[in-house]
Structures are given as C-alpha cells and as structure tokens.
Amino acid sequence: MKSRVMMCIRYRIPAGTPRERTRIDISQICLIAIALVSILLGCNSADLRSGEDTSDSDTGVVDHQSSIGLNIDRYLSALEALGFSGAIIVDHGGEVVLRKGYGLADRESRRPYTPTTVQSHGSITKQMTGAAILLLESRGKLSVDDSLDLYFDDLPEGWEAISLHQLLTHSSGLSEGVGPDEESIAAQAYLDRLMAEPLQFAPGSGYAYSNAGYSLLGMIVERVSGQSYEAFLRNELLLPAGMSETGYLLPAWDRDRLAAGYRNGERWGLVQGRGWLDDGPNWNLRANGGLHTTVDDMHRWLNTVRGRGVLDVEAALRWTTGYIDEWSDNSKYAYGWVVSDTKWGRMISHQGSNGIFSAEFVWLPEKELFFYIQGNSLMVSASVISALEQRERLLAAAFDAEFPLPPLVEAASAASPEEAGQREGIYHLEGGTLELTADDTRLFAKLSGQSVLNSMLNPTEAQRTQFAELNQRTKDAMDRLEVGQKDAIAGMLAEGEDPVERTRPLLNRISQISSQNGGELRSLHVIGSFKNAPGSRFADLGPWTTFVYAEFEHWNQYWNLVWNSDGTYRGNWSGPWPSFILVPTAKAEYRGVRQGPAWETVGLHFDDDCLVVGGLRACRVE
C-alpha cells in the first residue's frame, strides 16, 4: 500500500487524461485510500500501474509493462545522445505509457527539457482554428459554407466565391503567405497585402497549403465572437479541455519554462516576442501557427479530438474527415488535420515547424495509439527530418520488431560546447571533405566525396569498385543534364527504356525550381555512392544510392539516385545530405553515428588539427 501511494505522489498524470480502460488491480479499500491522497496531492488513482517505473512530474515516466513505451523511450534516449532535445507523451489504450523529456531546453543555462517545458508547436495551431470555426458553427454564428463576402468588404474579383470550407482545406487558391513570421504587421495591413496577391487557382479547383487562409479564419473568429483569437480559444476551447498551459500570451508562463530554439548549432532563441503585437503574434503567424503548449496539454486535447469536449462527436468527425487530396489519394486534408491511410491504419495527424522548433500530433484510432512530440533543435528534429520520417521511425519503434534502433552512445560527461566549437571547420581528405558544425557538445559531419564516404562507411573492395563506376556514369549523365540534353540519362538505363521519357522528370524538376525563384541551375555535383543498408530509407528501392547536390542560384536540392541490382537506374528521390553525428566519448575521441537507419558507427579521434578515421587523416584547412 505504501509503495503505491508513493508512486502516486511521485508521478501525476495531467487532469483530463482519458480514464477508459483504467486497471483496477487493488482492493476497494486501497482505492479509497489512494483517492484521499489524490485529493490532497492532485493525483489520480487511474495513474497507478503495477510495475511502473515512475518519477516526478518534471522528469516523467516510462511504463515498464508497455513494449511501446519502452521501445519509443529506447529510441529517443539514443537520439538524445545524438542531439534530440524535446519531450513526448504516448497514450496506448487510454493509458499513458511514456511521458518524458530529453536533452536541454536551454543549453546556455544547461536547463533540462522536461514534460512541463513550453514551446511553440507551429502549424498544429491550425487544428485549433478549425475547432474554433466548428464551435461557432454549432452555436449558429456562422457556417463553413459561408463565403468571404459575408465577413470582408471590397474583395478582389473571384474572392467572393471563397468559402470557409475552402480556407479550412487549403483549396481556396490563396497564396501560402505574404510575409515572414517575425514581421510586425497588423490585421488591416495584412489584408491589404494579401488581397493584392493573385489567386493560384480558381477556388475549389485545387490544393495549395495556405497559412494566409488560416489567418483569415482567425480574423473571422474575432469578428464573429467579439473576442481576440487567443481569448476565444482560451475561454471556449482550451480551458474547458483543461488546457491552461496553451496559448500565445494569456497563460503567462514563467520564462524559465520556455524552450530556447537552436539552428545549425547556434542559439536562435524564442518565438515569443519576435515581431509580435501587444496582444500576440502578428498576422503572418496568428491563427495559422505559433501557439505554445506542453505535451501534457496536447494529451488533454485528445479528448476534444475524440468528441468528448466542447465539440460533440458529429462535429469532431467533420473536423477530422479528409476532404481534399494533398499529394496522393492516401492523404487528405481535413480542417487543420492530415488524414491518411497507412500500414498502421487510419492516421489523424499534423506536424508543425518554423525550421527550428518542431512538433507532431499523431492519433491512430484503430491501434488506440496517440503521441505528441515536440523539440527545439533543427539538427535532430521532433517531426521533420525528411518526408516526415521521424513520425515513421517512432511508429516503427513502437510496432515493428525489425526496426533497427540507433546505438546507445554514452557521451563523455566532461565534454563541453567550447571544445566542439574549436573543432568546427572543413577537413580535407584526398577526394573529399568532412564539414564539421558544432551542435552543443557534438559535431555534425556533412560528408562529401567518395573517399570520405568510404572512410566512414567502410565498404568492401568490390563495393568501392562498383561505387566508382556508378559515380562516373552519374557524372556523365549530370553533365548532359546541366545543358538540357533531353536523353541525358541514357547511359544509366536498362535496354529498351526510353531515355527521353526517363530524363523528363529531372528536366521538369530543374525547370520548376528555376521558375519558382530558385534561379538558374548552376551545377549538379556528384557527391558519392553508398550501400542502402537494411532499414535505411531507400533499402526497399534498390541496393545502392548515388547522392547528387543540385545547386541553383537561390536554392539547392539533394537528389538520391537509386540503382537496381543490375546496375540500372531505378529513380530519383529527395533526401538529406549523407551525414554523421560525432558524439564525444573521451578526450579528443568521438563515436560517429550515421544520421538514420541502419545507424552505422565509426570511431574517430582528433590529432592536432586533423581528424583520424579508419587510419586516414583529414586535416583542417583554414
């Protein structure tokens, strides 16, 4: 009895946590005793599970009876050494199986990231704007079928036909946005600028993600409700859901609870206050992004999403029904949600990021799994790695016994950010470079050249010969592609394939980037080739990848050219630059871990201004 009460004292699930499926595994008398303690200490008897590993509300909990909780924690604990900092909450079957912080919320003060840390969740704000519109509709104040001319005067030609439904589903034809998040711009100035922009397509005839559309929805919320956007959310949606920690300014958090953001190893700071108006963000950001929250509050939000809050079940279903195809038939946009069919079942989700802070809300109703994750570093994102891979990796960790988990690397306690900073720079090896960027105590290594890829990945001699041949064939093709040759990749194809047809997508991509202000193509650089190890992103597509850097005047893109086992070209996919994260393990010694499955590792050490790997020295040149 005593140990169970102590577990309750040390860990408290937030109010509003779904209580279905609560396990009653102790006597009625014990439950009454725990309930009395709960009243005094704010704890809930539903939080108790036999064998649970618990700790206080700041550091969180891992449920040792849940393989899902254990596996996701094991995955994120390994990522923590590689640079992940953030927090997650995981609910399976109505019970919290993981609630924990990782890394640092503020590196300069060495303040840890905990489940109670507050940060921006970016475009996840859109689902709250969608809920606000549906709540006003349920009260007879508006309809999603209303057109814009009911709310705004002097609309440009064609705008009067835009409906609230089209704004909610990004099918209005409005531009993505009209200014940066940090620009201080008030509502009328924002409207004037937006209305000067041409529509991308006739309303209702296409899909184009539009932050501007959600800003207009925020203005409509204010005009219809008579409250500011944030006040309406807080009074009518958030506080009824028990979400006192979510908002722009009204929660009035202690600033020591706010996470600082980090980009490319450098402190970026806070979203809050960057070009903000007196009552919150400017209108480039308001209602489409930037709300701040905690993992606990987003867990409470799940009740509203399930129709157990101020929105009834019918309204919640309309809110989370996909209406407009995004990029495929399997992914549709709802009212601030993405609804997709996945191998894990139907998924209702949304991610948010400003390129520094990132977050993701994921709910799989059929598997009764929910998680919300947020993080404050661009180097190891909480959501966007490439094509939303972090979400896929978290789900693979939860459900796929074959998913290769990253290695647990123990970082040296004496390592310092200053030491890492002193080792930044470009290290030259014959035929290639390692570009090292400090990320707190770690070093982020960007690999260029086959000699460097070989040193870090240690392919066999036969593979090295194969990679040299693939590189040469790719370089010949890219040289032809640079000058617009219509059959540029002819030398990469199987017999009988049409080289003009297979080259066309690459030429179209170059034209598209150039026409969208990327500027003229400058060069296509062949960086090198590598094996697609089991579990890696392209392993199911082919055995090898050749990485190409497409450099434009104002833009760049990374191409992964994947090969079939017979040495013919399979296709091209975008993806991250080949990179390793170097974790300090002892004085001048590092363990390099490839950034992604199969998480290949290599030992390295520094000798003066040279990095030694695999017996080869890469020396820094100023």
C-alpha positions in Angstrom: 0.0 0.0 0.0 2.7 2.4 0.9 4.7 1.9 -2.3 1.6 2.5 -4.4 0.8 5.8 -2.7 4.4 6.9 -3.1 4.2 6.1 -6.8 1.2 8.3 -7.0 3.0 11.1 -5.2 6.0 11.0 -7.5 4.1 11.0 -10.8 0.9 12.7 -11.7 -0.9 12.3 -15.0 -2.4 15.6 -16.0 -6.1 16.3 -15.4 -8.2 15.5 -18.4 -6.3 12.3 -19.2 -8.7 9.7 -20.7 -9.7 7.3 -18.0 -11.2 4.4 -20.0 -9.6 1.1 -19.5 -8.3 2.0 -16.1 -6.9 -1.0 -14.4 -8.3 -1.9 -11.0 -5.8 -4.2 -9.6 -6.0 -3.5 -5.8 -8.7 -3.7 -3.2 -11.6 -1.2 -2.9 -10.1 -0.1 0.4 -6.8 0.7 -1.2 -8.6 2.6 -3.9 -10.3 4.8 -1.3 -7.0 5.5 0.4 -5.4 6.5 -2.8 -8.3 8.7 -3.7 -7.9 10.5 -0.5 -4.2 11.1 -1.2 -5.2 12.2 -4.7 -7.5 14.9 -3.3 -4.7 16.2 -1.2 -1.9 15.9 -3.7 -3.7 16.4 -7.1 -3.0 12.8 -8.1 -5.4 10.3 -9.9 -5.7 6.7 -8.9 -6.0 5.8 -12.6 -2.3 6.7 -13.0 -1.2 3.6 -11.0 0.0 0.6 -12.8 1.8 -2.4 -11.3 5.5 -2.5 -12.1 5.6 1.1 -13.4 8.8 2.9 -13.3 7.9 6.4 -12.2 9.4 9.8 -11.3 8.3 13.3 -10.6 6.1 15.3 -12.9 9.1 17.2 -14.4 11.2 14.2 -15.4 8.3 12.0 -16.4 7.6 8.3 -16.5 8.3 5.1 -18.6 5.8 2.2 -18.2 7.9 -0.9 -18.0 4.9 -3.1 -18.7 4.5 -1.5 -22.1 6.7 -2.5 -25.0 5.5 0.6 -26.9 6.6 2.9 -24.1 9.9 1.1 -23.6 10.8 1.0 -27.3 10.0 4.6 -28.0 11.9 5.7 -24.9 14.8 3.5 -26.0 14.7 5.2 -29.5 14.6 8.7 -28.1 17.2 8.0 -25.4 19.6 7.1 -28.2 18.6 10.2 -30.2 19.2 12.3 -27.1 22.9 11.5 -27.3 22.8 12.5 -31.0 21.2 15.8 -30.3 17.5 15.4 -29.8 16.0 17.7 -27.2 12.3 17.8 -26.5 9.5 15.9 -24.8 6.9 13.3 -25.7 3.7 11.8 -24.3 2.4 8.5 -25.5 -1.1 7.1 -24.8 -1.9 3.5 -25.7 -5.3 2.1 -24.9 -6.2 5.1 -22.7 -3.2 4.8 -20.5 0.0 6.9 -20.6 2.9 4.6 -21.3 5.6 7.3 -21.8 5.9 10.9 -20.7 9.4 12.2 -20.6 11.8 15.0 -21.6 15.2 14.5 -23.3 18.2 16.8 -23.7 18.3 20.5 -22.9 15.6 23.2 -23.1 18.3 25.9 -22.7 21.9 24.9 -23.5 23.4 28.1 -22.1 22.0 27.5 -18.6 22.1 23.7 -19.1 18.4 23.6 -18.1 16.9 20.2 -19.0 13.9 19.7 -21.3 11.0 18.2 -19.3 7.4 17.3 -20.0 6.4 20.6 -18.5 8.6 22.7 -20.8 6.7 25.1 -23.0 7.4 25.6 -26.7 5.7 26.6 -30.0 4.0 23.8 -31.9 3.8 25.7 -35.2 1.1 24.7 -37.7 -0.6 22.4 -35.2 -2.4 25.7 -34.3 -4.4 25.2 -37.5 -6.4 22.3 -35.9 -7.4 24.7 -33.1 -8.5 27.3 -35.6 -10.6 24.6 -37.3 -12.2 23.7 -33.9 -13.0 27.3 -33.2 -14.8 27.6 -36.6 -16.8 24.4 -35.9 -17.7 25.6 -32.4 -19.0 28.9 -33.7 -21.0 27.0 -36.3 -22.5 24.8 -33.6 -23.7 27.9 -31.9 -25.3 29.2 -35.1 -22.8 32.1 -35.5 -21.5 31.0 -39.0 -21.4 28.1 -41.4 -18.4 26.5 -43.1 -20.3 27.1 -46.4 -20.3 30.9 -45.8 -18.4 32.9 -48.4 -15.8 35.5 -47.7 -18.0 38.4 -48.8 -20.1 37.9 -45.6 -17.0 38.9 -43.5 -14.8 41.2 -45.6 -15.6 44.2 -47.8 -14.0 45.2 -51.1 -12.8 41.8 -52.1 -10.8 41.3 -55.3 -12.5 39.7 -58.2 -13.0 35.9 -57.6 -12.5 36.1 -53.9 -16.2 36.4 -53.1 -16.7 32.8 -54.0 -14.2 31.5 -51.5 -15.9 29.6 -48.7 -14.7 28.9 -45.1 -14.6 25.2 -46.1 -12.0 26.1 -48.8 -10.0 28.1 -46.4 -10.0 25.2 -43.9 -8.9 22.6 -46.5 -6.3 24.8 -48.4 -8.5 24.7 -51.5 -9.1 28.4 -51.7 -6.4 29.3 -54.1 -4.8 31.8 -51.7 -1.1 32.2 -51.6 0.9 30.4 -48.9 1.7 33.6 -47.1 2.7 37.2 -47.6 5.5 37.8 -45.2 7.8 36.3 -42.6 6.7 35.1 -39.1 8.8 37.8 -37.5 7.3 40.8 -39.3 5.2 43.1 -37.1 2.1 43.5 -39.3 -1.4 44.3 -38.0 -4.7 42.9 -39.4 -5.6 45.6 -42.0 -2.1 45.9 -43.4 -2.0 42.1 -43.7 -5.4 42.1 -45.5 -4.3 44.8 -47.9 -1.2 42.9 -48.8 -2.9 39.6 -49.2 -5.7 41.0 -51.4 -3.0 42.3 -53.8 -1.8 38.7 -54.4 -3.3 36.8 -57.3 -5.1 33.6 -56.6 -3.1 30.5 -57.5 -6.2 28.7 -59.0 -10.0 29.1 -59.0 -11.4 28.5 -55.6 -12.2 24.8 -55.0 -10.3 23.6 -58.1 -7.0 22.6 -56.4 -4.9 22.2 -53.3 -2.1 24.5 -52.1 -1.2 24.8 -48.4 -2.0 28.3 -47.3 -1.1 29.9 -44.0 -2.9 33.0 -45.2 -6.2 31.1 -45.4 -5.9 30.3 -41.7 -5.0 33.9 -40.8 -8.3 34.9 -42.5 -10.1 32.3 -40.4 -8.6 33.8 -37.3 -9.9 37.2 -38.3 -13.4 35.7 -38.8 -13.2 34.1 -35.3 -12.5 37.6 -33.9 -15.2 39.3 -35.9 -17.9 36.8 -35.1 -17.1 36.1 -31.4 -16.2 39.7 -30.4 -13.1 38.4 -28.7 -9.5 38.2 -29.7 -8.4 35.0 -31.4 -6.4 33.8 -28.4 -9.1 34.8 -25.8 -11.8 32.9 -27.8 -9.6 29.8 -27.9 -8.7 30.0 -24.3 -12.2 30.7 -22.9 -14.2 28.5 -25.2 -11.9 25.6 -26.2 -8.8 25.3 -24.2 -9.8 25.9 -20.6 -12.9 23.7 -20.9 -10.4 21.0 -22.0 -8.2 21.6 -19.0 -5.5 23.2 -21.2 -4.4 26.1 -19.1 -0.8 25.9 -20.5 -1.6 26.6 -24.1 -1.7 30.0 -25.8 0.3 32.9 -27.1 0.5 35.2 -24.1 -2.5 34.6 -21.8 -1.0 31.6 -19.9 1.7 34.0 -18.7 4.3 31.2 -18.2 7.4 31.7 -16.2 10.0 32.4 -18.9 12.3 29.8 -17.3 9.8 27.2 -18.6 10.1 28.3 -22.3 12.4 26.3 -24.5 15.0 28.2 -26.5 15.4 27.2 -30.1 18.7 26.1 -31.8 19.5 26.2 -35.5 22.7 24.7 -37.0 24.2 24.6 -33.6 23.6 28.2 -32.8 21.1 29.7 -30.4 18.1 31.1 -32.2 16.0 32.0 -29.1 12.3 32.3 -28.6 9.3 32.6 -30.9 7.5 34.7 -28.4 8.1 38.4 -29.0 9.6 38.2 -32.5 7.7 40.9 -34.3 4.7 40.3 -32.0 1.9 42.9 -31.4 0.7 43.9 -28.0 -1.9 41.1 -27.9 0.2 38.3 -29.5 1.7 37.4 -32.8 1.5 39.4 -36.0 -1.0 38.3 -38.6 1.6 36.4 -40.7 1.6 33.9 -37.8 -1.6 34.4 -35.9 -4.2 31.6 -36.2 -2.0 29.6 -38.6 0.9 28.8 -36.2 2.9 29.7 -33.2 0.7 28.6 -30.3 2.8 27.5 -27.3 2.0 24.4 -25.3 3.2 21.4 -23.3 3.0 17.7 -24.0 0.5 17.3 -21.2 -1.9 19.9 -22.6 -1.8 18.3 -26.0 -2.7 15.0 -24.4 -5.7 16.7 -22.8 -6.6 18.0 -26.3 -7.1 14.4 -27.4 -10.4 14.3 -25.6 -11.7 17.2 -27.7 -10.4 15.5 -30.9 -12.4 12.4 -29.9 -15.6 14.3 -29.5 -15.5 14.3 -25.7 -15.1 18.0 -25.2 -17.0 21.1 -26.3 -17.3 19.7 -29.8 -19.7 16.8 -30.0 -18.9 13.5 -31.8 -20.5 14.6 -35.0 -18.6 17.9 -35.1 -15.3 16.1 -34.2 -15.9 13.7 -37.0 -16.4 16.5 -39.5 -13.3 18.2 -38.1 -11.2 15.1 -38.7 -12.6 13.9 -42.1 -10.3 14.3 -45.0 -11.8 16.3 -47.9 -9.1 17.4 -50.3 -6.3 15.2 -51.7 -2.9 16.5 -50.6 -0.2 14.9 -52.8 -1.8 11.4 -53.1 -5.1 9.6 -52.8 -3.9 8.2 -49.4 -3.5 11.6 -47.8 -6.3 14.1 -47.5 -6.6 17.5 -45.7 -9.4 18.0 -43.2 -10.0 21.1 -41.0 -6.4 21.6 -39.7 -5.6 17.9 -39.9 -4.0 15.5 -42.4 -6.0 12.2 -42.6 -4.1 9.3 -44.2 -4.3 5.6 -44.8 -1.0 4.0 -43.5 0.3 0.5 -42.8 -0.6 1.3 -39.2 -4.2 2.1 -40.1 -6.1 5.3 -40.4 -3.9 8.2 -39.1 -5.1 11.6 -38.0 -2.1 13.9 -37.6 -0.4 17.2 -38.2 3.1 18.5 -37.8 4.3 22.0 -37.2 7.7 23.6 -37.6 9.3 27.0 -38.1 12.6 25.4 -39.1 13.8 25.5 -35.5 11.0 24.3 -33.2 9.0 21.3 -34.4 6.2 19.2 -33.2 3.8 16.4 -34.3 0.4 15.2 -33.1 -0.4 11.6 -34.2 -3.5 9.6 -33.4 -4.2 6.1 -34.7 -7.8 5.3 -33.7 -7.6 1.7 -34.8 -4.5 1.0 -32.7 -5.7 3.2 -29.9 -2.3 5.0 -30.0 -1.7 8.7 -29.5 1.5 10.5 -29.2 2.6 14.2 -29.2 6.2 15.1 -29.5 7.9 18.5 -29.6 11.6 19.6 -29.8 13.7 22.7 -30.0 16.6 21.9 -32.3 16.9 21.8 -36.1 19.8 19.3 -36.1 17.6 16.4 -34.8 14.0 17.4 -35.4 11.0 16.2 -33.5 9.0 16.0 -36.7 10.5 16.9 -40.0 13.7 15.0 -40.9 12.8 14.2 -44.5 9.3 13.5 -45.6 8.1 13.2 -42.0 10.5 10.3 -41.3 10.6 11.0 -37.5 6.9 10.1 -37.2 7.5 6.9 -39.2 10.5 6.0 -37.1 8.6 6.5 -33.9 5.8 4.2 -35.1 8.3 1.6 -36.3 9.9 1.7 -32.9 6.5 1.1 -31.3 5.2 -1.7 -33.6 8.0 -3.1 -35.8 10.2 -5.7 -34.1 12.6 -5.5 -37.1 13.2 -1.7 -36.9 16.9 -1.0 -36.2 17.2 1.1 -33.1 20.1 3.6 -33.0 23.0 2.7 -30.8 23.1 4.0 -27.2 26.3 6.0 -27.1 27.4 7.3 -23.7 28.7 10.8 -24.1 31.7 12.0 -22.0 30.5 14.0 -19.1 33.5 16.3 -19.3 32.7 17.3 -23.0 32.0 21.0 -23.5 30.3 23.1 -26.2 33.5 25.2 -26.3 35.6 22.2 -27.2 33.2 21.3 -30.0 33.3 24.9 -31.3 37.0 24.8 -31.5 36.8 21.8 -33.8 34.4 23.3 -36.3 35.6 23.6 -39.9 36.2 21.8 -43.2 38.6 18.8 -43.0 40.1 17.7 -46.3 40.8 14.2 -47.3 42.1 13.4 -50.8 39.0 13.4 -53.0 36.6 14.7 -50.4 35.8 16.7 -47.3 34.1 16.5 -43.9 32.4 19.7 -42.9 32.0 19.8 -39.1 29.5 22.0 -37.4 29.3 22.2 -33.6 25.9 21.3 -32.0 26.4 21.8 -28.3 29.0 19.1 -27.3 28.5 17.1 -30.5 29.8 17.7 -34.1 27.6 17.3 -37.1 29.6 15.9 -40.0 28.5 16.5 -43.6 30.3 14.1 -46.0 31.4 14.9 -49.5 33.4 12.8 -51.8 33.7 9.0 -52.3 36.9 8.8 -50.3 35.1 10.3 -47.3 32.1 8.0 -47.7 34.4 5.0 -47.9 36.2 6.1 -44.8 33.1 6.5 -42.7 31.0 3.6 -44.1 33.9 1.1 -44.8 32.5 -0.7 -47.9 34.2 -3.8 -49.3 36.7 -3.5 -52.2 34.1 -4.8 -54.6 31.7 -2.2 -53.5 34.3 0.5 -53.8 34.9 -0.5 -57.4 31.1 -0.6 -58.0 30.7 2.9 -56.5 33.5 4.4 -58.7 31.7 3.1 -61.8 28.3 4.4 -60.6 29.8 7.8 -59.9 31.3 8.1 -63.3 28.1 7.1 -65.1 26.1 9.6 -63.0 28.6 12.4 -63.6 28.4 11.9 -67.4 24.6 12.0 -67.2 24.6 15.1 -64.9 26.9 16.9 -67.3 24.4 16.3 -70.1 21.5 17.2 -67.9 23.1 20.6 -67.0 22.9 21.6 -70.6 19.4 20.4 -71.0 20.0 17.3 -73.1 16.7 15.5 -73.4 18.1 12.0 -73.2 20.7 12.9 -70.6 20.5 9.7 -68.5 20.6 7.3 -71.5 23.8 5.7 -70.1 22.1 4.8 -66.8 19.1 2.9 -68.2 18.2 -0.7 -68.9 18.0 -1.8 -72.5 14.7 -0.9 -74.1 13.9 2.0 -71.7 13.1 5.4 -73.3 15.8 7.8 -72.2 13.8 10.9 -73.2 10.8 9.7 -71.1 13.1 8.8 -68.1 15.0 12.1 -68.3 11.9 14.3 -68.5 11.1 14.3 -64.7 14.6 15.5 -63.9 14.4 18.3 -66.5 10.9 19.2 -65.3 12.2 19.4 -61.7 15.0 21.8 -62.8 12.5 24.0 -64.7 10.1 24.0 -61.7 12.7 25.1 -59.2 14.0 27.8 -61.6 10.5 29.2 -62.2 9.8 29.3 -58.5 12.6 31.8 -57.9 15.3 29.2 -57.4 17.2 30.9 -60.1 19.2 29.3 -62.9 20.8 25.9 -62.3 24.5 26.3 -61.6 25.8 22.8 -61.2 24.9 19.2 -60.5 27.6 17.9 -58.1 28.0 14.1 -57.7 28.9 13.7 -54.0 29.3 9.9 -54.0 27.6 6.5 -53.7 26.8 4.2 -50.8 25.0 1.0 -50.0 21.4 1.1 -48.9 21.8 -0.8 -45.7 18.8 -2.8 -44.3 16.4 -0.4 -42.5 17.7 2.6 -44.4 15.3 4.9 -46.2 16.0 3.5 -49.7 16.7 -0.1 -48.8 13.4 -1.3 -50.3 14.0 0.5 -53.6 17.5 -0.7 -54.5 20.9 -1.8 -53.2 22.8 1.5 -53.9 22.3 5.2 -53.9 24.3 7.9 -55.6 23.9 11.3 -54.0 23.8 14.5 -56.2 23.7 18.1 -55.0 21.6 20.2 -57.3 22.9 23.8 -56.9 20.7 26.7 -58.1 21.3 30.4 -58.0 19.0 30.9 -55.0 18.2 27.3 -54.0 19.5 23.8 -53.6 18.1 20.4 -53.6 19.5 17.0 -52.7 18.9 14.1 -55.1 19.2 10.4 -54.2 19.6 8.4 -57.4 18.7 4.8 -56.6 20.0 1.8 -58.6 18.6 -1.6 -59.3 20.7 -4.6 -58.5 21.7 -5.0 -62.2 23.2 -1.5 -62.1 20.4 0.3 -64.0 18.7 3.5 -62.8 15.6 3.0 -60.6 14.6 6.5 -59.9 15.3 9.8 -58.0 14.1 10.7 -54.5 14.9 13.8 -52.5 16.5 13.3 -49.1 19.0 14.5 -46.6 22.7 15.0 -47.2 24.8 12.0 -46.1 25.9 12.9 -42.6 27.2 11.5 -39.3 26.8 12.9 -35.7 30.0 12.7 -33.7 29.4 12.1 -30.0 32.4 12.9 -27.7 33.3 9.7 -25.7 36.6 10.7 -24.2 39.2 13.4 -24.6 39.7 14.0 -28.3 37.8 10.8 -29.1 34.4 10.5 -30.8 31.9 7.9 -31.8 30.4 8.7 -35.2 26.8 7.6 -35.8 25.2 7.8 -39.2 22.1 10.0 -39.1 19.4 7.4 -39.8 18.9 3.6 -40.1 20.9 1.4 -40.2 22.8 3.8 -37.8 26.3 2.7 -38.9 29.0 3.7 -36.4 32.7 4.5 -36.7 35.4 5.5 -34.2 37.3 8.8 -34.8 39.8 10.9 -32.9 41.5 14.3 -33.3 45.2 14.7 -33.6 46.1 18.4 -33.6 44.1 19.9 -36.5 43.4 16.6 -38.1 40.6 14.1 -37.8 41.7 10.5 -37.9 39.2 7.9 -39.2 39.9 4.4 -40.5 43.7 5.1 -40.4 43.3 8.1 -42.7 43.9 11.7 -41.7 41.5 14.5 -42.7 43.2 17.8 -41.9 41.6 21.1 -41.4 42.4 23.9 -43.8 41.6 27.4 -42.7 
